Amino acid sequence: MNTATLRIHEAAMRIFATEGGTTIAVSDLAREAGLSRGTIYNNVDDPAALFASVCETVANEFRESINKACQHMDDPAEKIAASIRLCVRRVHDDPHWGRFIAHYAMMEPKLGSFWAEMPAVELRRGLISGRFNFHRDQVASITATAGGATFGAMSLVIDGRRTWRQAGSDTAEIILRGVGLDRSEARDITQRDLDPLPRLAVFDAA
């Protein structure tokens, strides 16, 4: 994507997050992006397909940033906990992103697809190594639970009922205890300091 297209996607995400719906008037999009209508048409092939494109952009950026943030971690428990906590923290750092995910995660599979990828791989790796204790057929159920719990924690932060630290650490601790870690170890892992998610080029240019 060029700079203008990235800027358009960022503006569209903000509008979807605050107003709901899956369509945007080109005039509203141009105003939010600070671009002319002609620039919008020159950089968006089909305005009606913009929602799907934004969902894909957001999902890809999140996947890449999480993987980059966790690439130095060897412990599958640490990686799963970090995925949850960093996702919840992003809501604090970027409320529009958080509201977009909270609004649309349940209706758009792309936005939740991450949980069936790296976390599922780490669950299997932890099970094989003996780090975790659950039945091998439960991976899909666990990742679905982790994703749903994370989206719920994001909503708590958005609504101001919990801080991102509280909601992220509590959710990660519950998931780790569910896969076999004892309370003290789960608490230790989920209280470790984490840097915020790196902002990748997808939205940095906006």
Secondary structure, DSSP 8 states (H G I E B T S, - for coil): --HHHHHHHHHHHHHHHHH-SS---HHHHHHHHT--HHHHHHH-S-GGGHHHHHHHHHHHHHHHHHHHHHTT---HHHHHHHHHHHHHHHHHH-HHHHHHHHHHTTT-HHHHGGGGSHHHHHHHHHHHHTS--S-GGGHHHHHHHHHHHHHHHHHHHHTTSS-HHHHHHHHHHHHHHHTT--HHHHHHHHTS--------HHHHT-
